[in-house]
Amino acid sequence: MSGTPVSHAQHPPHGHPNNTAPSTQNVDRASTASHPPTEKPDPTTYPSHGAQGGLAAANASGPAELSSLKVNLRSALRQFPDFPLPGILFEDIMPIFADHAHFTNLMRALELQVAAAFNTTVGEKSGIDVVVGLESRGFLFGPTLALRLGAGFVPVRKQGKLPGKCVTEGYQKEYGTDYFQVQEGSIKPGQKVIIVDDIIATGKS
C-alpha cells in the first residue's frame, strides 16, 4: 500500500480544467470522490428535477458560484493511491476542515445545493427541520449545516453507541451486516429531513 499523498498540483482530478491528460486510472478502478465510475455519476454534479427548479430560485449567481466552489473544494482534496486497499484512490477531505476559507466555502456550497434541491433562497429558512449526520464524518458536516439552515441536528450512530430506546436498521457490507441506530423520538412524524455524509461510495450504508 502507498501512504504518500498526491497533491492537487501533481494530480488534479479528472475533469478539472487543469487536467487535460488522459486518465491514468484503470477503467474499473474504485474511487471515493472525484473519480466516480462512469456508470455511477458524481451525485454532486448530476442534475436532478429538484435542482433544475431550485437553481432558478437562488440568486442569479447561484449556479455559477456553486460550480466555482466545487472546483475550489476539489483542489483542496488530497489523493492517496492504494488506500485503504490496492486499486482505490482515496480522496482525503480533512484539508478542507483544516483551512477556514475552505471550510467556509464548503458550507456555502452545501447551502446552495440545498437551496437548489428544495427551491429556496440561501439565507432564508429552508423548510428543513432536521439534518441527520451518519457516523462518523456526517458529524463534521451536519451540525454546522444545521445551524446555517435553522434546523436541528440528529446523529445516526453505529449500534450500541446511543443511550435509551433506539430505532435500529441493518445494512449489508461486503463482509456482513452492520447496524445504524437513532434515538427514538428524535425525529417527529412529518418533519422534513436531509441526510449528510462525506461520500456515499464504498461504505454501502
C-alpha positions as CSV (number, residue, x, y, z in Angstrom):
1,M,0.0,0.0,0.0
2,S,1.1,3.6,-0.6
3,G,0.9,6.1,2.2
4,T,2.2,9.1,0.2
5,P,-0.3,11.8,-0.6
6,V,-0.5,13.2,-4.1
7,S,-1.1,16.9,-4.3
8,H,-3.7,18.6,-6.4
9,A,-0.9,20.1,-8.5
10,Q,0.6,16.7,-9.2
11,H,-2.7,15.0,-9.9
12,P,-5.7,17.3,-10.4
13,P,-9.0,15.4,-10.5
14,H,-10.1,14.2,-13.9
15,G,-12.5,16.7,-15.4
16,H,-10.7,19.6,-13.7
17,P,-9.7,22.4,-16.1
18,N,-6.0,21.9,-15.2
19,N,-6.1,18.2,-16.1
20,T,-6.1,17.7,-19.9
21,A,-4.2,14.4,-19.8
22,P,-6.0,11.1,-20.4
23,S,-6.9,9.1,-17.3
24,T,-4.1,7.0,-15.8
25,Q,-6.5,5.0,-13.8
26,N,-7.8,1.6,-14.7
27,V,-11.3,1.8,-16.1
28,D,-12.6,-0.2,-13.3
29,R,-10.5,1.4,-10.5
30,A,-12.6,2.2,-7.4
31,S,-12.9,5.8,-6.3
32,T,-14.2,7.7,-3.3
33,A,-14.9,11.2,-4.7
34,S,-13.7,12.9,-7.9
35,H,-13.2,9.8,-9.9
36,P,-16.7,8.2,-9.9
37,P,-17.2,5.2,-12.2
38,T,-18.8,6.2,-15.4
39,E,-21.9,4.1,-14.6
40,K,-22.3,5.9,-11.3
41,P,-22.1,9.7,-12.0
42,D,-20.9,12.1,-9.3
43,P,-24.1,12.8,-7.2
44,T,-22.9,16.4,-6.6
45,T,-22.9,17.2,-10.3
46,Y,-25.7,15.0,-11.7
47,P,-28.8,17.2,-12.4
48,S,-32.0,16.3,-10.6
49,H,-35.5,17.5,-11.0
50,G,-35.3,19.5,-7.8
51,A,-32.1,21.1,-8.7
52,Q,-33.4,22.3,-12.1
53,G,-36.2,24.2,-10.5
54,G,-34.3,25.3,-7.4
55,L,-31.3,26.9,-9.1
56,A,-33.6,29.5,-10.7
57,A,-34.9,30.4,-7.2
58,A,-31.5,31.0,-5.9
59,N,-29.8,34.4,-6.6
60,A,-28.7,34.9,-10.1
61,S,-25.1,33.9,-9.4
62,G,-26.1,30.7,-7.6
63,P,-25.3,28.1,-10.3
64,A,-22.0,29.8,-11.3
65,E,-21.0,30.3,-7.7
66,L,-21.7,26.7,-6.9
67,S,-19.7,25.5,-9.9
68,S,-16.8,27.7,-8.8
69,L,-16.9,26.5,-5.2
70,K,-16.8,22.8,-6.3
71,V,-13.7,23.4,-8.3
72,N,-12.1,25.2,-5.3
73,L,-13.1,22.4,-2.9
74,R,-11.8,19.7,-5.3
75,S,-8.5,21.5,-5.4
76,A,-8.2,21.2,-1.6
77,L,-8.5,17.4,-1.6
78,R,-5.5,15.1,-1.3
79,Q,-5.3,11.8,-3.1
80,F,-3.8,8.7,-1.6
81,P,-3.4,5.9,-4.1
82,D,-4.0,2.3,-3.0
83,F,-5.6,3.3,0.3
84,P,-7.2,1.6,2.2
85,L,-6.9,-1.2,-0.3
86,P,-4.9,-1.7,-3.5
87,G,-6.7,-0.2,-6.5
88,I,-8.6,2.5,-4.5
89,L,-7.7,6.2,-4.9
90,F,-8.7,7.7,-1.5
91,E,-9.8,11.3,-1.5
92,D,-8.9,12.9,1.8
93,I,-11.3,15.6,2.8
94,M,-9.5,16.7,6.0
95,P,-7.6,19.6,4.4
96,I,-10.9,21.3,3.9
97,F,-11.6,21.4,7.6
98,A,-8.1,22.5,8.4
99,D,-8.5,25.7,6.4
100,H,-11.0,28.3,7.5
101,A,-11.6,29.6,3.9
102,H,-12.1,26.1,2.5
103,F,-14.5,25.2,5.3
104,T,-16.5,28.4,4.8
105,N,-16.7,27.6,1.0
106,L,-17.9,24.0,1.8
107,M,-20.7,25.3,4.0
108,R,-21.7,27.9,1.3
109,A,-21.7,25.1,-1.4
110,L,-23.9,22.9,0.8
111,E,-26.3,25.8,1.4
112,L,-26.5,26.4,-2.3
113,Q,-27.0,22.7,-3.0
114,V,-29.9,22.5,-0.5
115,A,-31.5,25.7,-1.9
116,A,-31.3,24.3,-5.4
117,A,-32.9,21.0,-4.3
118,F,-35.7,22.5,-2.3
119,N,-36.4,25.6,-4.3
120,T,-35.5,28.1,-1.6
121,T,-33.1,31.0,-1.3
122,V,-29.9,30.9,0.7
123,G,-30.2,32.9,3.9
124,E,-33.9,32.2,4.3
125,K,-35.3,29.4,6.4
126,S,-35.0,26.3,4.3
127,G,-38.0,24.4,5.5
128,I,-35.6,21.6,6.6
129,D,-36.5,20.6,10.2
130,V,-33.7,18.1,10.9
131,V,-30.2,17.4,9.5
132,V,-29.2,13.8,10.0
133,G,-25.5,13.0,10.1
134,L,-24.2,9.5,9.7
135,E,-21.3,8.3,11.8
136,S,-18.8,9.5,11.7
137,R,-17.9,12.0,9.0
138,G,-21.5,13.2,8.8
139,F,-20.8,14.6,12.3
140,L,-18.3,17.0,10.6
141,F,-20.8,18.4,8.1
142,G,-24.1,18.0,9.9
143,P,-24.1,20.4,12.9
144,T,-22.7,23.4,11.1
145,L,-25.0,22.9,8.1
146,A,-28.0,22.5,10.5
147,L,-27.1,25.9,12.1
148,R,-26.9,27.5,8.7
149,L,-30.3,26.1,7.7
150,G,-32.1,26.9,11.0
151,A,-32.6,23.2,11.6
152,G,-31.9,20.7,14.4
153,F,-29.2,18.0,14.2
154,V,-29.7,14.3,14.9
155,P,-26.8,11.8,14.8
156,V,-27.1,8.3,13.4
157,R,-24.6,6.1,15.1
158,K,-23.4,2.5,15.0
159,Q,-25.2,0.0,17.2
160,G,-24.6,0.3,20.9
161,K,-23.3,3.9,20.9
162,L,-26.6,5.7,21.9
163,P,-28.4,5.5,25.3
164,G,-32.1,5.0,25.7
165,K,-34.6,3.4,23.3
166,C,-33.3,3.4,19.7
167,V,-34.6,2.6,16.2
168,T,-32.3,0.1,14.5
169,E,-31.7,-0.5,10.8
170,G,-29.4,-3.1,9.3
171,Y,-27.4,-2.7,6.1
172,Q,-25.2,-5.1,4.2
173,K,-21.5,-4.6,3.8
174,E,-19.0,-6.7,1.9
175,Y,-18.1,-8.7,5.0
176,G,-21.5,-9.0,6.6
177,T,-24.3,-7.0,8.2
178,D,-23.9,-3.8,10.2
179,Y,-26.4,-1.7,12.0
180,F,-27.3,2.0,12.4
181,Q,-29.3,3.4,15.3
182,V,-31.1,6.7,16.0
183,Q,-32.7,7.6,19.3
184,E,-36.4,7.0,19.4
185,G,-38.4,10.2,19.1
186,S,-35.5,12.4,17.9
187,I,-37.3,12.9,14.6
188,K,-41.0,13.7,14.7
189,P,-43.6,12.5,12.2
190,G,-44.0,14.9,9.3
191,Q,-40.6,16.6,9.8
192,K,-38.6,17.3,6.7
193,V,-35.1,15.7,6.9
194,I,-31.9,15.7,4.9
195,I,-29.1,13.2,5.4
196,V,-25.4,14.2,5.1
197,D,-22.3,12.1,5.0
198,D,-18.9,12.6,3.4
199,I,-19.1,10.3,0.4
200,I,-21.7,7.7,-0.4
201,A,-19.4,5.4,-2.3
202,T,-17.8,2.3,-0.9
203,G,-19.3,2.0,2.6
204,K,-22.6,0.5,1.4
205,S,-24.5,2.4,4.1
